[in-house]
Amino acid sequence: MTDANPAEMPERGRVDHDAVKPRRGRRGGKGEQLQVPEAEFRSYYGRPIIKAPVWKNPDVPLYLFLGGLAGSSSVLGAMAAATGRPTLRRAGRLGAAVGAVGGTVFLVHDLHRPARFLHMLRVFKPTSPLSVGTWILSPFATFAAATAATEVTGRFRRTGDVTGVAAAAFGPALATYTAVLFSNTAVPTWHEAHRHLPVLFGSSAAAAGGGFGLVFASVRDNAPAQRLAIAGACTELATEKKMEHDLGLLADVYEKGRAKTLMTASKTCLVAGALGALVGRHRRWSAALSGLALMAGSALTRFGVFDAGIASANDPAHIVVPQRERIARRQASTETSTTPPDRAFA
Amino acid sequence: MTNVFDAFSGAATSLSGPLPDPTTDAGWSGDHPKRVGFFTDTSVCIGCKACEVACKEWNLVPDDGTDASGLYGLTGMSYDNTGDLGASTWRHVAFIEDVRPHGTATTGHLPSGLPALGGTPPRDAATAPPDGGTVDLLALLPDGGAHGQQTPDDERDVRWLMSSDVCKHCTHAGCLDVCPTGALFRTEYGTVVVQDDICNGCGYCVPSCPYGVIDVRESDGGAHKCTLCYDRLGAGLEPACAKACPTNSIQFGDLDELQAAADARLAELHGRGVEEARLYGRDPDDGVGGDGAFFLLLDEPEVYGLPPDPIVTTRDLPEMWRNAALTAAGLGAAIVAAFFTGGGRRK
């Protein structure tokens, strides 16, 4: 009936009572305090306010990684076909198909009622990033699988060129819509990063797709993959740094626990992979090693962002402190009113 | 009905902000019933949990299964052994023991009617009145218990806060917006309900609720929450929790009438000097366009485990789609450019 067993949701409901102490803010007598002291807040026994995602780990982070890999690989493959780079074409097309089919499997497995996957296709809802994503993934996976089939069998090559371009048309959207999927939740660390996550995930996809090309394309053909991978890794590193800076208080989840470990590992892999790709493209083995490191860096970023979101959702400070600051800002900007804030409806 | 493509363009007004009639906005014809809701007046809640029990019995909601020990699910949080709202908890009574050292409480902590801030010693039922008359127990409860229930004590002042939490049935419901299957829908009464035979357990509604209400039930994999007793509404009955509430803390009715009643109750309490009383979820200008189920609280919302300033997550969705589309275009351009920069193909 279901595969929703508690062991697959390890983060769920586990409140770290050391990390989430029920810190109490001062009460400054009657009246409302206008400025909430940082990290001092009141809560209900330190419990989480919103529910952490029930999405499964590693299913969803892997889906994000594979979707990004497939999306950029499809464009690489189509461009390689157009410019006559056969081994890169083959790598791009296979990467697109493997990523799309693998991602679909993980996406279906993540459902708590997998047999009802097709219910996703009942409606098209622009207000639901998951619905939009389903309608991106479905045609993409169809075209990418058809293209890979023509590539492997060597038959219907003309058709394969057309479906390859069709898949490439959906590819970039597949790589970036997952940022909307995450940021369109009430999870503070994800929602407040809604300007950064698309760039982070898009550049991560570029690093993954370029890395895949470096692994499987010949030295003769792999120059575009190298350039894409290095550009992706650099953009990803810069965006991640900017995101943590702009998140302020909400970035603390990236500075502790498993998310910190994952993000540190991700940065290490991306730097090593980018340097390796820069100097080692002309040797098959060093190109392949660099590509693997870049793919690992991209995957680790997805795992790190996922973990940070779970930690953010479980921390009531992430809800209360920013919302209190928002209220204080609003009240400060409407000082003209003499009505006490609590009696606005009296 | 709102054009679906408005969500991409940002032209939709129905993603956030005041919305007088969410039922018509959701596509129902103009002659639908009036929007209904709950007004939960926590100042008269006695923490009996009859609402929790009535909800479980009527809706056949299974055991919460939240207990780590497998015994009684004791949380150590006062009398609250339920924890929070979830897939199998559609009403949740919160208990807050607000304890302060005697004499340090602010006026907001102890009622002005109780002489606990120095001066004459507190009176209680065991102290004979000075004039030798009978003790009026009700007179000892200042303002009819409107400040939460008080326990006078020589060493500490205790204020009890109790509140029955429930799904807010938001005007702009994040869970409904993000549901990819259409399982969540807006009923003709303006409430938000999950159709269990459609839900495929994707879990997207769970982190999208700014109040942490809806959840996936592990035993059946589906998302569940309060239906505001959709089945009872159709039969002209009030929801089970409101029916069972012995103090009328949970009031059910047409939303406009509940709002008027809540405004009157708030004015009455403020008139009695209960300055800490405030309405929560009443304001149609708030981040979710106002709640169908709203509350009168005696302290800040976060003390009850409620977010102080919730905003429906889809308010920012048009901007997110723009960012993602621009980034996708940029990614595509970057890949194409990778084939032409650096002097073209190497031989």
Interface residues (C-beta under 8 A of the other chain):
Chain A: M1 T2 D3 A4 N5 P6 G13 R27 G29 K30 F41 R42 S43 Y44 Y45 R47 P48 I49 I50 K51 A52 P53 V54 W55 G71 S72 V75 L76 M79 A80 T83 G84 R85 D110 L111 H112 R113 P114 R116 F117 H119 M120 R122 V123 F124 K125 P126 T127 S128 P129 L130 S131 T134 A168 G171 P172 A173 A175 T176 Y177 A179 V180 S183 N184 T185 A186 V187 H191 H194 R195 P198 V199 F201 G202 S203 A205 A206 G209 G210 R220 A223 P224 A225 R227 L228 A231 G232 G309 A313 P316 I319 V320 Q323 R324 R326 I327 P340 D342 R343 A344 F345 A346
Chain B: V4 F5 D6 A7 F8 L15 T66 T75 M77 G83 D84 G86 A94 I96 T106 T107 G108 H109 G174 D177 V178 C179 P180 T181 G182 A183 I198 C199 N200 G201 C202 G203 Y204 V206 P207 S208 C209 P210 Y211 G212 V213 I214 D215 V216 E218 S219 D220 G221 G222 A262 D263 L266 A267 H270 E275 E276 A277 R278 L279 R282 D283 E300 E302 V303 Y304 G305 L306 P307 P308 D309 P310 T313 T314 D316 L317 E319 M320 W321 N323 A324 A325 L326 T327 A328 A329 G330 L331 G332 A334 I335 V336 A338 F339 T341 G342 R345 R346
